[in-house]
Amino acid sequence: MILEILLIIAAVPLGLLIAWLVKDELVAGKIYFKAIMIFSALLAFAAYDYNKIPESLSLVFIFIVALVALVKSRDKSWTR
């Protein structure tokens, strides 16, 4: 369980890295980040409901990465 939590926490730095690498695409891709978040959240709940824990954790990881990128897309100093 500790390994899963550490991997989920690792989504935040990865999201920051991805947002830093694609600064110019953050503003144009807001709608896609929102769509990724919605679909990954819905699928994570469905996977958890069917006892597919690894798949659910992977989708939560994707959700967090997209959330960090979406938050950074609203930061004016980050996107310039």
Helices and strands as residue ranges (DSSP letters): H 2-9, H 11-21, H 23-26, H 30-49, H 53-73, H 76-79
